[in-house]
Amino acid sequence: MKKIEFGPTNFLYPMPATLVGANVAGKPTYLAIAHAGIMEYSPQHIISISMNISHYTNKGIKENGTFSVNMPSTKMVVVTDYCGIVSGKNVDKSELFETFYGILKTAPMIKECPINMECKLIQTLDIHNHEIFIGEIIESYCDDEYLTEGVPDLAKVDPILFSFYDKNYWKISGKFAKAFNVGKDFRCKKDR
């Protein structure tokens, strides 16, 4: 099999599609992004979101020092895609969803999304034409219908996965191995 060179290309796709929420001028707005990531898992829960500097939602994150990351299900693919196509500068997205607020009071979250994370902004990095917002998750929410044994069940959540290179949305097909377990009996060739 021959390896094909692609040059400096980022192949970390697919990624979960999310809806980032922020209040701009006191009104909720939402933006579809896939560039969200875990930065620290413990003791604090720190995440990052990367957004082009032109996005209207950025203004609200900086105004309030808060934002939300909402995980839509595949049932929400049409409205999620719409939130990535149109700008809050031109379209009022506050009517698209039922909004709720948590502890921080200024991070709008989407009731229709199975999972919501309420974040406090702790740092902003400027990278070329993007702003990387680093936030501490202050509280997370999940509808009980999406839980199995007290944790979110990805099969029930049915998140949207976005692939940049083929410009498609994908679905999770199912679990196939137990993490931190399946490799326990593996041995290097020299140890076999």
N, C-alpha and C positions, 0 to 999 in steps of 0.2 A: 504494500500500500504506500502510495506516495503522499507526503505532506505538501500541501499547497501553501505558498507564502501569501499573506494578505497585507503585509505592512503593519504599522502600529494600529491595530483594530481591537476594540473592546468587545469581547464575545460573552460578557456576563449577562446574557439574556437567555431565557425569558426572566422577567422580574414581575413581582406583583404590581398590578395597576392600583393606585391609591387615589383618593380624593382628598387633597389638602384644603383645609378650611381656615379662613381668617376673617376677622371683621375689618372692613374698610369703610371709614366714615360712619361707623356704627351699624353697618349692615353686613350680614354674612355673604361671603362669596366662596366659591369652590373651584379648584383647578385639578385636572387629572394629570398625575405624574407617576412615572415608574421608578424614578431615580431616588429611592428611599433606601436607607440601610441602617443596620445595627452597628453602633460604635462601641457600646459597652453594655454588658448584660447584667453585671453585678459589681458592686453593691447598688449603683444607680443604673437606671435604664435610660441610656442615651442613644438617640437616633439622629440621623442626618437626612436632609432632603436637599436635592440639588435642583435649582430652578433658574431659568434664564432671567437676566435682569429686567427684561421687558414685561414680565408677568405682573398683572394688576394685584394679585394676591400677595406678592412680596411686600407691598406698601403696608398692608394690614398686619403682617407678621412683625414688621419693624415698628409700626405705630403702637401695638399692644404688647409686644414681647411674648406673644402666645400664638399657637396654631394647633390644628388637629390633623391627624392622619387617620383617614377612614378607609376601611377595606370593603369595597363593594363586592357583591356576588355576581356571577355571570348573568343573572336575571337583570342586572342593572347596566349591562354593557352599552346600550344605546345612549342612556343619559350620561354615563361615564365618558364615553367617547365625545359626546357633545360638549362636556365641560373642558375637554382638551382642545376642541376645535375653535370655540368662541371665547373672546376675552370679556372679562368682567368690566372692562372699560366701556364696552358697547352693549352688553347684555346683562340684565339684572338676574343673577343666578340664585338670589335669595328665595325665590319661589319654587325652585326645582325640587326641594327636599323639605321634609319636616326637620327643623333644626332644634337641637337641644344644647344646653350648656351645663358644664359640671363645676368642679371646684374653682377653677380659674376665672369663670364668669365671662371671659372674652375669647374663648376658643370654640367657635361654632362646630358642632358635630352633627352628623347625619343619622337620623333615627333609622332610616331604611337600610343602612349598612350593618352587616352582622357584627363587625368589630370597629371600635373607635378608640383612638389614643389621644389623650389631652396632654399637650406639651407646653412647657415653659421654655422660651428661647434663652439659651445660655451663651451662644456665640454665633457670629456671622463671619464667613470667610468669603472674600471676593476672589474668584478664579476666572480669569479671562472675562467672558461675558455671562458668567453664572454667579449666583450667590448660593453658598452652601449654608443652610440654616441648621444649626446643631441645637437639639432640644432635649430636655429631660422629660421623660414621660411621668407626669404627675399622677394620672389615673388612667386606667384602661377599662373599657366596657365591652361586654359581649352579651347578646340576647341569649337567654337560657336554652332556647330551641337549637342553638348551634353548639352546645356543649355535650361532651361525652366524658363521663367520669370526672366532671369538674373542670375540664380544659376545652378550649376551642377545638372542634373536630373539622379538619380541612375538607373532608368529604361533604360535611353539612354546610360549611361556609361557602364552598365552591367559588374560590377567588378567581378573579380575572388575571391571567398572565399575559404580559405584553412582550412581544419580540420585535425589536427595532429593525432588524435586517430584512425580515420578510414582511414587515408592517402588518402583522396579524395579532389577534388575541387568541390565546390558548387556554385550555382547561387542564386541571390536574387529573391524571388518570387513576391514581390510587397509590396507596403505600405498597412497597415491595420488600422492605427490610427494616429491621429495628436499629435505630441509631445508637451508637455507643454500645453495641452488642454484637452486630453481625460480624465485626472484624476481630472479635476476641480470640478466636482460634486460628487466625491467620499466622503463618510463620514465613519468614524470609527463606529463600531457596536454600541458603547455607544451613538453616536450622531444621529443614524438613527431613 
